[in-house]
Amino acid sequence: MAANEKMHRDMAITFTGDADRDFAASMIPHHEGAIAMARVQLAHGRDPGMRSLAEAVIRAQESEIATLRAFLARPR
C-alpha cells in the first residue's frame, strides 16, 4: 500500500502544458511505483509465474525510466 500511495503522490506533478515533457515527468514515478510493487512481490510472493513477471516488470520499467530521463535531459 505504501508503494502505491508514494507512486500516486509523486505522479502529482506541476503540469507545464508541454504534453511530451509532462508525460515523461509523470511516467517516471509511475514506473518507479511499478518497480516498488514488483519488489514487494519478489519479497513476499510464492507463485513462480508472478515472481517471473515481477522480475520482467523491473527490467522493463528500469529501461523505460532511463529513456524518459534521457528525453527530459535533452535541451528543449
Biopython code that builds the backbone (N, CA, C, O; Angstrom):
import numpy as np
from Bio.PDB.StructureBuilder import StructureBuilder

atoms = [
    (1, "MET", "N", (0.821, -1.183, 0.000)),
    (1, "MET", "CA", (0.000, 0.000, 0.000)),
    (1, "MET", "C", (0.875, 1.262, 0.000)),
    (1, "MET", "O", (0.565, 2.240, -0.679)),
    (2, "ALA", "N", (1.951, 1.227, 0.756)),
    (2, "ALA", "CA", (2.829, 2.395, 0.833)),
    (2, "ALA", "C", (3.441, 2.716, -0.529)),
    (2, "ALA", "O", (3.537, 3.884, -0.906)),
    (3, "ALA", "N", (3.853, 1.687, -1.265)),
    (3, "ALA", "CA", (4.439, 1.900, -2.594)),
    (3, "ALA", "C", (3.420, 2.539, -3.529)),
    (3, "ALA", "O", (3.756, 3.442, -4.295)),
    (4, "ASN", "N", (2.195, 2.078, -3.469)),
    (4, "ASN", "CA", (1.130, 2.611, -4.317)),
    (4, "ASN", "C", (0.837, 4.072, -3.961)),
    (4, "ASN", "O", (0.692, 4.914, -4.847)),
    (5, "GLU", "N", (0.753, 4.364, -2.673)),
    (5, "GLU", "CA", (0.475, 5.734, -2.241)),
    (5, "GLU", "C", (1.600, 6.685, -2.650)),
    (5, "GLU", "O", (1.339, 7.805, -3.090)),
    (6, "LYS", "N", (2.860, 6.237, -2.505)),
    (6, "LYS", "CA", (4.003, 7.069, -2.900)),
    (6, "LYS", "C", (3.955, 7.344, -4.393)),
    (6, "LYS", "O", (4.191, 8.473, -4.826)),
    (7, "MET", "N", (3.649, 6.318, -5.187)),
    (7, "MET", "CA", (3.580, 6.492, -6.637)),
    (7, "MET", "C", (2.557, 7.567, -7.001)),
    (7, "MET", "O", (2.840, 8.449, -7.812)),
    (8, "HIS", "N", (1.378, 7.492, -6.406)),
    (8, "HIS", "CA", (0.342, 8.465, -6.734)),
    (8, "HIS", "C", (0.716, 9.882, -6.269)),
    (8, "HIS", "O", (0.435, 10.864, -6.956)),
    (9, "ARG", "N", (1.346, 9.971, -5.108)),
    (9, "ARG", "CA", (1.804, 11.278, -4.628)),
    (9, "ARG", "C", (2.828, 11.867, -5.596)),
    (9, "ARG", "O", (2.747, 13.040, -5.962)),
    (10, "ASP", "N", (3.788, 11.042, -6.005)),
    (10, "ASP", "CA", (4.867, 11.518, -6.867)),
    (10, "ASP", "C", (4.395, 11.811, -8.289)),
    (10, "ASP", "O", (5.033, 12.586, -9.001)),
    (11, "MET", "N", (3.304, 11.210, -8.704)),
    (11, "MET", "CA", (2.759, 11.472, -10.041)),
    (11, "MET", "C", (2.047, 12.824, -10.111)),
    (11, "MET", "O", (1.753, 13.312, -11.202)),
    (12, "ALA", "N", (1.773, 13.422, -8.970)),
    (12, "ALA", "CA", (1.074, 14.713, -8.928)),
    (12, "ALA", "C", (2.060, 15.832, -9.249)),
    (12, "ALA", "O", (2.414, 16.633, -8.384)),
    (13, "ILE", "N", (2.493, 15.873, -10.499)),
    (13, "ILE", "CA", (3.469, 16.865, -10.931)),
    (13, "ILE", "C", (2.770, 18.187, -11.234)),
    (13, "ILE", "O", (1.545, 18.241, -11.346)),
    (14, "THR", "N", (3.549, 19.233, -11.364)),
    (14, "THR", "CA", (3.036, 20.503, -11.855)),
    (14, "THR", "C", (3.132, 20.448, -13.374)),
    (14, "THR", "O", (4.227, 20.395, -13.933)),
    (15, "PHE", "N", (1.987, 20.462, -14.031)),
    (15, "PHE", "CA", (1.968, 20.343, -15.481)),
    (15, "PHE", "C", (2.448, 21.636, -16.126)),
    (15, "PHE", "O", (2.140, 22.734, -15.663)),
    (16, "THR", "N", (3.215, 21.479, -17.213)),
    (16, "THR", "CA", (3.806, 22.616, -17.909)),
    (16, "THR", "C", (3.016, 23.012, -19.150)),
    (16, "THR", "O", (3.184, 24.114, -19.673)),
    (17, "GLY", "N", (2.162, 22.121, -19.614)),
    (17, "GLY", "CA", (1.461, 22.353, -20.869)),
    (17, "GLY", "C", (2.178, 21.723, -22.053)),
    (17, "GLY", "O", (1.632, 21.676, -23.155)),
    (18, "ASP", "N", (3.383, 21.245, -21.838)),
    (18, "ASP", "CA", (4.125, 20.517, -22.868)),
    (18, "ASP", "C", (3.797, 19.042, -22.658)),
    (18, "ASP", "O", (4.336, 18.399, -21.758)),
    (19, "ALA", "N", (2.913, 18.516, -23.494)),
    (19, "ALA", "CA", (2.411, 17.155, -23.293)),
    (19, "ALA", "C", (3.525, 16.118, -23.267)),
    (19, "ALA", "O", (3.454, 15.160, -22.497)),
    (20, "ASP", "N", (4.543, 16.290, -24.087)),
    (20, "ASP", "CA", (5.643, 15.317, -24.128)),
    (20, "ASP", "C", (6.407, 15.297, -22.810)),
    (20, "ASP", "O", (6.656, 14.234, -22.241)),
    (21, "ARG", "N", (6.777, 16.482, -22.331)),
    (21, "ARG", "CA", (7.549, 16.557, -21.085)),
    (21, "ARG", "C", (6.695, 16.175, -19.878)),
    (21, "ARG", "O", (7.176, 15.507, -18.963)),
    (22, "ASP", "N", (5.449, 16.592, -19.873)),
    (22, "ASP", "CA", (4.558, 16.233, -18.769)),
    (22, "ASP", "C", (4.356, 14.717, -18.712)),
    (22, "ASP", "O", (4.353, 14.125, -17.632)),
    (23, "PHE", "N", (4.188, 14.098, -19.878)),
    (23, "PHE", "CA", (4.043, 12.648, -19.936)),
    (23, "PHE", "C", (5.285, 11.969, -19.357)),
    (23, "PHE", "O", (5.177, 11.082, -18.510)),
    (24, "ALA", "N", (6.456, 12.390, -19.818)),
    (24, "ALA", "CA", (7.699, 11.784, -19.341)),
    (24, "ALA", "C", (7.866, 11.981, -17.836)),
    (24, "ALA", "O", (8.227, 11.049, -17.117)),
    (25, "ALA", "N", (7.601, 13.199, -17.367)),
    (25, "ALA", "CA", (7.789, 13.501, -15.942)),
    (25, "ALA", "C", (6.832, 12.719, -15.061)),
    (25, "ALA", "O", (7.203, 12.322, -13.956)),
    (26, "SER", "N", (5.628, 12.491, -15.513)),
    (26, "SER", "CA", (4.677, 11.754, -14.674)),
    (26, "SER", "C", (4.838, 10.245, -14.804)),
    (26, "SER", "O", (4.470, 9.502, -13.894)),
    (27, "MET", "N", (5.385, 9.787, -15.924)),
    (27, "MET", "CA", (5.579, 8.345, -16.093)),
    (27, "MET", "C", (6.738, 7.813, -15.267)),
    (27, "MET", "O", (6.736, 6.640, -14.893)),
    (28, "ILE", "N", (7.725, 8.647, -14.976)),
    (28, "ILE", "CA", (8.854, 8.174, -14.166)),
    (28, "ILE", "C", (8.378, 7.684, -12.799)),
    (28, "ILE", "O", (8.699, 6.554, -12.433)),
    (29, "PRO", "N", (7.629, 8.475, -12.025)),
    (29, "PRO", "CA", (7.164, 7.936, -10.737)),
    (29, "PRO", "C", (6.184, 6.773, -10.908)),
    (29, "PRO", "O", (6.113, 5.893, -10.051)),
    (30, "HIS", "N", (5.437, 6.766, -11.998)),
    (30, "HIS", "CA", (4.534, 5.646, -12.254)),
    (30, "HIS", "C", (5.345, 4.355, -12.410)),
    (30, "HIS", "O", (5.003, 3.326, -11.827)),
    (31, "HIS", "N", (6.414, 4.419, -13.196)),
    (31, "HIS", "CA", (7.262, 3.243, -13.392)),
    (31, "HIS", "C", (8.023, 2.886, -12.114)),
    (31, "HIS", "O", (8.198, 1.706, -11.809)),
    (32, "GLU", "N", (8.474, 3.891, -11.370)),
    (32, "GLU", "CA", (9.153, 3.618, -10.096)),
    (32, "GLU", "C", (8.201, 2.907, -9.136)),
    (32, "GLU", "O", (8.616, 2.032, -8.377)),
    (33, "GLY", "N", (6.922, 3.288, -9.175)),
    (33, "GLY", "CA", (5.924, 2.603, -8.351)),
    (33, "GLY", "C", (5.753, 1.157, -8.765)),
    (33, "GLY", "O", (5.614, 0.276, -7.916)),
    (34, "ALA", "N", (5.761, 0.906, -10.064)),
    (34, "ALA", "CA", (5.653, -0.474, -10.546)),
    (34, "ALA", "C", (6.844, -1.302, -10.071)),
    (34, "ALA", "O", (6.688, -2.464, -9.695)),
    (35, "ILE", "N", (8.018, -0.710, -10.089)),
    (35, "ILE", "CA", (9.208, -1.410, -9.610)),
    (35, "ILE", "C", (9.080, -1.709, -8.122)),
    (35, "ILE", "O", (9.393, -2.816, -7.686)),
    (36, "ALA", "N", (8.627, -0.739, -7.343)),
    (36, "ALA", "CA", (8.458, -0.945, -5.899)),
    (36, "ALA", "C", (7.458, -2.066, -5.630)),
    (36, "ALA", "O", (7.682, -2.901, -4.754)),
    (37, "MET", "N", (6.356, -2.087, -6.379)),
    (37, "MET", "CA", (5.356, -3.144, -6.185)),
    (37, "MET", "C", (5.909, -4.503, -6.604)),
    (37, "MET", "O", (5.620, -5.516, -5.968)),
    (38, "ALA", "N", (6.707, -4.523, -7.676)),
    (38, "ALA", "CA", (7.312, -5.778, -8.113)),
    (38, "ALA", "C", (8.290, -6.297, -7.054)),
    (38, "ALA", "O", (8.399, -7.505, -6.842)),
    (39, "ARG", "N", (8.985, -5.391, -6.403)),
    (39, "ARG", "CA", (9.923, -5.819, -5.351)),
    (39, "ARG", "C", (9.175, -6.384, -4.141)),
    (39, "ARG", "O", (9.665, -7.304, -3.485)),
    (40, "VAL", "N", (8.006, -5.846, -3.846)),
    (40, "VAL", "CA", (7.173, -6.417, -2.783)),
    (40, "VAL", "C", (6.774, -7.838, -3.178)),
    (40, "VAL", "O", (6.814, -8.750, -2.352)),
    (41, "GLN", "N", (6.390, -8.021, -4.438)),
    (41, "GLN", "CA", (6.035, -9.356, -4.922)),
    (41, "GLN", "C", (7.206, -10.316, -4.748)),
    (41, "GLN", "O", (7.027, -11.439, -4.275)),
    (42, "LEU", "N", (8.403, -9.878, -5.130)),
    (42, "LEU", "CA", (9.568, -10.759, -5.002)),
    (42, "LEU", "C", (9.895, -11.070, -3.545)),
    (42, "LEU", "O", (10.369, -12.162, -3.229)),
    (43, "ALA", "N", (9.645, -10.122, -2.672)),
    (43, "ALA", "CA", (9.937, -10.339, -1.248)),
    (43, "ALA", "C", (8.929, -11.264, -0.587)),
    (43, "ALA", "O", (9.270, -11.983, 0.352)),
    (44, "HIS", "N", (7.690, -11.253, -1.068)),
    (44, "HIS", "CA", (6.646, -11.975, -0.346)),
    (44, "HIS", "C", (5.875, -12.990, -1.186)),
    (44, "HIS", "O", (5.216, -13.866, -0.626)),
    (45, "GLY", "N", (5.940, -12.896, -2.492)),
    (45, "GLY", "CA", (5.164, -13.792, -3.347)),
    (45, "GLY", "C", (5.811, -15.164, -3.475)),
    (45, "GLY", "O", (7.023, -15.320, -3.323)),
    (46, "ARG", "N", (4.980, -16.138, -3.754)),
    (46, "ARG", "CA", (5.474, -17.507, -3.884)),
    (46, "ARG", "C", (5.245, -18.095, -5.267)),
    (46, "ARG", "O", (5.938, -19.035, -5.657)),
    (47, "ASP", "N", (4.290, -17.565, -6.013)),
    (47, "ASP", "CA", (3.970, -18.142, -7.302)),
    (47, "ASP", "C", (5.108, -17.877, -8.301)),
    (47, "ASP", "O", (5.487, -16.727, -8.521)),
    (48, "PRO", "N", (5.648, -18.943, -8.900)),
    (48, "PRO", "CA", (6.772, -18.760, -9.825)),
    (48, "PRO", "C", (6.441, -17.858, -11.017)),
    (48, "PRO", "O", (7.286, -17.077, -11.455)),
    (49, "GLY", "N", (5.238, -17.958, -11.535)),
    (49, "GLY", "CA", (4.847, -17.122, -12.660)),
    (49, "GLY", "C", (4.796, -15.654, -12.294)),
    (49, "GLY", "O", (5.247, -14.800, -13.058)),
    (50, "MET", "N", (4.248, -15.359, -11.125)),
    (50, "MET", "CA", (4.175, -13.966, -10.675)),
    (50, "MET", "C", (5.560, -13.426, -10.344)),
    (50, "MET", "O", (5.845, -12.255, -10.598)),
    (51, "ARG", "N", (6.415, -14.260, -9.784)),
    (51, "ARG", "CA", (7.784, -13.826, -9.498)),
    (51, "ARG", "C", (8.523, -13.516, -10.794)),
    (51, "ARG", "O", (9.252, -12.528, -10.883)),
    (52, "SER", "N", (8.330, -14.361, -11.791)),
    (52, "SER", "CA", (8.956, -14.136, -13.090)),
    (52, "SER", "C", (8.443, -12.837, -13.719)),
    (52, "SER", "O", (9.217, -12.055, -14.272)),
    (53, "LEU", "N", (7.147, -12.625, -13.628)),
    (53, "LEU", "CA", (6.573, -11.390, -14.159)),
    (53, "LEU", "C", (7.126, -10.175, -13.422)),
    (53, "LEU", "O", (7.439, -9.164, -14.051)),
    (54, "ALA", "N", (7.251, -10.259, -12.106)),
    (54, "ALA", "CA", (7.796, -9.146, -11.327)),
    (54, "ALA", "C", (9.221, -8.824, -11.775)),
    (54, "ALA", "O", (9.585, -7.654, -11.891)),
    (55, "GLU", "N", (10.016, -9.841, -12.025)),
    (55, "GLU", "CA", (11.379, -9.610, -12.498)),
    (55, "GLU", "C", (11.371, -8.938, -13.869)),
    (55, "GLU", "O", (12.177, -8.044, -14.126)),
    (56, "ALA", "N", (10.469, -9.360, -14.747)),
    (56, "ALA", "CA", (10.355, -8.753, -16.075)),
    (56, "ALA", "C", (9.891, -7.302, -15.975)),
    (56, "ALA", "O", (10.362, -6.440, -16.717)),
    (57, "VAL", "N", (8.966, -7.040, -15.055)),
    (57, "VAL", "CA", (8.478, -5.670, -14.850)),
    (57, "VAL", "C", (9.638, -4.772, -14.433)),
    (57, "VAL", "O", (9.784, -3.665, -14.952)),
    (58, "ILE", "N", (10.448, -5.235, -13.518)),
    (58, "ILE", "CA", (11.586, -4.434, -13.045)),
    (58, "ILE", "C", (12.522, -4.113, -14.198)),
    (58, "ILE", "O", (12.922, -2.962, -14.371)),
    (59, "ARG", "N", (12.872, -5.115, -14.982)),
    (59, "ARG", "CA", (13.780, -4.872, -16.112)),
    (59, "ARG", "C", (13.184, -3.873, -17.101)),
    (59, "ARG", "O", (13.858, -2.930, -17.516)),
    (60, "ALA", "N", (11.936, -4.077, -17.474)),
    (60, "ALA", "CA", (11.299, -3.216, -18.473)),
    (60, "ALA", "C", (11.141, -1.788, -17.962)),
    (60, "ALA", "O", (11.418, -0.830, -18.684)),
    (61, "GLN", "N", (10.696, -1.650, -16.716)),
    (61, "GLN", "CA", (10.441, -0.316, -16.181)),
    (61, "GLN", "C", (11.737, 0.458, -15.985)),
    (61, "GLN", "O", (11.773, 1.669, -16.204)),
    (62, "GLU", "N", (12.810, -0.231, -15.571)),
    (62, "GLU", "CA", (14.098, 0.459, -15.425)),
    (62, "GLU", "C", (14.576, 0.989, -16.774)),
    (62, "GLU", "O", (15.097, 2.101, -16.860)),
    (63, "SER", "N", (14.401, 0.202, -17.811)),
    (63, "SER", "CA", (14.788, 0.630, -19.152)),
    (63, "SER", "C", (13.961, 1.840, -19.601)),
    (63, "SER", "O", (14.503, 2.797, -20.155)),
    (64, "GLU", "N", (12.668, 1.792, -19.361)),
    (64, "GLU", "CA", (11.799, 2.899, -19.758)),
    (64, "GLU", "C", (12.097, 4.161, -18.959)),
    (64, "GLU", "O", (12.037, 5.264, -19.501)),
    (65, "ILE", "N", (12.416, 4.013, -17.680)),
    (65, "ILE", "CA", (12.790, 5.180, -16.863)),
    (65, "ILE", "C", (14.035, 5.838, -17.450)),
    (65, "ILE", "O", (14.108, 7.064, -17.529)),
    (66, "ALA", "N", (15.007, 5.040, -17.859)),
    (66, "ALA", "CA", (16.227, 5.597, -18.462)),
    (66, "ALA", "C", (15.882, 6.368, -19.734)),
    (66, "ALA", "O", (16.430, 7.445, -19.972)),
    (67, "THR", "N", (14.987, 5.831, -20.546)),
    (67, "THR", "CA", (14.566, 6.513, -21.774)),
    (67, "THR", "C", (13.868, 7.828, -21.449)),
    (67, "THR", "O", (14.132, 8.847, -22.087)),
    (68, "LEU", "N", (12.979, 7.808, -20.462)),
    (68, "LEU", "CA", (12.242, 9.016, -20.083)),
    (68, "LEU", "C", (13.185, 10.082, -19.522)),
    (68, "LEU", "O", (13.048, 11.263, -19.840)),
    (69, "ARG", "N", (14.136, 9.667, -18.694)),
    (69, "ARG", "CA", (15.098, 10.630, -18.130)),
    (69, "ARG", "C", (15.980, 11.229, -19.227)),
    (69, "ARG", "O", (16.299, 12.418, -19.194)),
    (70, "ALA", "N", (16.366, 10.412, -20.183)),
    (70, "ALA", "CA", (17.186, 10.913, -21.307)),
    (70, "ALA", "C", (16.385, 11.941, -22.100)),
    (70, "ALA", "O", (16.927, 12.965, -22.516)),
    (71, "PHE", "N", (15.104, 11.674, -22.310)),
    (71, "PHE", "CA", (14.262, 12.642, -23.021)),
    (71, "PHE", "C", (14.196, 13.961, -22.257)),
    (71, "PHE", "O", (14.346, 15.029, -22.850)),
    (72, "LEU", "N", (13.973, 13.892, -20.949)),
    (72, "LEU", "CA", (13.865, 15.113, -20.150)),
    (72, "LEU", "C", (15.182, 15.877, -20.076)),
    (72, "LEU", "O", (15.183, 17.092, -19.881)),
    (73, "ALA", "N", (16.303, 15.176, -20.231)),
    (73, "ALA", "CA", (17.618, 15.822, -20.167)),
    (73, "ALA", "C", (17.973, 16.544, -21.468)),
    (73, "ALA", "O", (18.871, 17.385, -21.493)),
    (74, "ARG", "N", (17.265, 16.210, -22.543)),
    (74, "ARG", "CA", (17.532, 16.876, -23.823)),
    (74, "ARG", "C", (17.147, 18.346, -23.749)),
    (74, "ARG", "O", (16.166, 18.704, -23.097)),
    (75, "PRO", "N", (17.920, 19.195, -24.417)),
    (75, "PRO", "CA", (17.518, 20.610, -24.452)),
    (75, "PRO", "C", (16.197, 20.770, -25.198)),
    (75, "PRO", "O", (15.894, 20.020, -26.126)),
    (76, "ARG", "N", (15.446, 21.729, -24.786)),
    (76, "ARG", "CA", (14.157, 21.998, -25.450)),
    (76, "ARG", "C", (14.378, 22.682, -26.754)),
    (76, "ARG", "O", (13.418, 22.992, -27.459)),
]
sb = StructureBuilder()
sb.init_structure("model")
sb.init_model(0)
sb.init_chain("A")
sb.init_seg("    ")
for serial, (resi, resn, name, xyz) in enumerate(atoms, 1):
    if name == "N":
        sb.init_residue(resn, " ", resi, " ")
    sb.init_atom(name, np.array(xyz, "f"), 0.0, 1.0, " ", f" {name:<3s}", serial, name[0])
structure = sb.get_structure()
